[in-house]
Amino acid sequence: MSVPKQVCRRNALTFLGYAAVFGLVASPALFAVTEAGAQTTATPATPTAPPADAPKSGTERRQERRSGRTERRQERRTGRTERRQGRRTGRDERRDARDGTPATTTTTEQKK
């Protein structure tokens, strides 16, 4: 006669985990079959869009955050460029006034 093997906690939890996963995977498949057989109305040809107040998926929220960050970053870059150009223009005007030369429309890159 063989001696029964003792079951440790790790094996028992592993078995319960597999059972739970199988139950989650198998149950939608069983429900889909029974609902499909009972359906009598035709499905619409065009898919309907979710309502505006419906909760968004994680991917949509993440994409909105990314696009928001990109817009804010671009605004910061544009602001820095404008401030830098203003400083350069002011510096050129002050230099021209100090040297007594008429103000020209040249840029800093052309004066170098």
ZIKANOR-V211147 format. One record per backbone hydrogen bond with DSSP energy under -0.5 kcal/mol. NH is the residue of the N-H (numbers start at 0). CO is the residue of the C=O. If there is no record, write none. Layout:
NH/CO  NH/CO
This chain:
7/5  11/7  12/8  13/9  14/10  15/11  16/12  17/13  18/14  19/15  20/16  21/17  22/18  23/19  24/20  25/21  26/22  27/23  28/24  29/25  30/26  31/27  32/28  33/29  34/30  35/31  36/32  37/33  38/34  53/50  60/56  61/57  62/58  63/59  64/60  65/61  66/62  67/63  68/64  69/65  70/66  71/67  72/68  73/69  74/70  75/71  76/72  77/73  78/74  79/75  80/76  81/77  82/78  83/79  84/80  85/81  86/82  87/83  88/84  89/85  90/86  91/87  92/88  93/89  94/90  95/91  96/92  97/93  98/94  99/95  100/95  109/106  110/106  111/107
